[in-house]
Amino acid sequence: MKEGRFWALLPLLFFVVIYFAGSYILGDFYALPVLVVFVLALFVAFFQFPKITFQEKLKGFAQGAGNENILIMILIFLLAGAFGEVSKNIGAISSTINFALTYVPPQFVIAGLFLVSCFISTSLGTSVGTIVALAPIAVGLENNIQGIMAIALAAVIGGAMFGDNLSFISDTTIAATRTQGIGMKEKFKVNFRMVLPVAILVFIIYSVMGWQMLADAEDIKVGSFELVKIVPYVLVFVLALLGVNVIWTLGIGIVSAGLIGFFTQSIDFLGFLKSINDGFAGMFELSILCLIIGGVVGIIRMKGGIEFLLNMVTKRINSKRAAELGIAFLVSLVNLAIANNTITIVIVGPIAKEISDKNQLEGSRVASILDTVSCFIQGIVPYGAQILAAMAAANVLLSEKNLPLMSPVDVMQYLYYPFLMGIVTFLVIIFKKRQANPQTG
């Protein structure tokens, strides 16, 4: 392999520095438009290395942006957005939450919130959406039980990261599987075996803590639900688990959600079409961002930047274990810098694929490492969207009562699931045996 050129990575370094510094100065990692910063990074790539013609750079951009995996990934993003929006507008989210909480004893409300959050996030494919939906319930418990807010929010965040990591329609799952060229079912099997013991352990921890805190608590009042509205989530999960192509799975999910909406008179035909369009629109920025990132990586690759990065990461790699640790390190570093696990996977995924091919790694393991490590980091960074969304819900209630606002540290001490998920992932990389004849993606 050629040595490559360090300075070919300048557009990527420019993005990380500007985005991190700008967000730090503004005090909000989601105030600076990431798409704008990446377009600026694209122009850095265009201006760099003047001996390479602009037409050659445009060709490299087009080849990167037009990569088969990126285009298919964007189509899946759009369909996932449509399914999520239609399901939300027919009342599937509220029905699912109320159904679950109706049957949760008060003493197990914290563990119950964790389980509900796991299910909702697996159904929706979004951790932030799950936190936004469930955080008000967690915050509301403080009115009856003093001191429960922080641990309740942590349970919601932990469950949200469980689904973000495992859901067949999660941005991170889509990005991880497409960049590695494997099926979602393959990645799910590896991933599920890795995190299920963690989820069970965390459920037990929250159950014990909840029993101690809520032994004398009264029943929690929840709203009504329509069981039929939960069907689209279950259908999508079952179809995906059976190995049905995700594009067909999401299409069936959208149609089933629409039909149930018509049947329950929750939505009319025009409202159904508008929900699909709104779901598409919600994914436009991410889709365009994937194209721009793919194009920038294409130019970087043409200039030798990917070769340099691969050499830097792999020069001391002498085993499959070291290769997997190198991928985990790259994911952690990029995710800490930009506080967005989906974009992290889109950036690191192609590099991980090359490391994987060179070292004959299992594609399902690599996809699982990409997704799990990124969700681990995303779930614990205090400036990530997940913790910030939880803080926003908590501080609204606290400000109304003129009480001191909550700090991310207050919640982070109870984030058992993300921390244990990260620890288990690294233990699996270090100690679990690999297949004798691995199948690369």
PyMOL commands that set and color helices and strands:
alter all, ss='L'
color gray80, all
select helices_A, chain A and resi 6-26+34-47+54-65+68-89+92-102+106-124+127-143+149-166+171-180+184-213+227-241+246-263+269-303+305-314+320-338+341-359+363-380+385-400+408-412+416-431
alter helices_A, ss='H'
color red, helices_A
deselect
rebuild
show_as cartoon
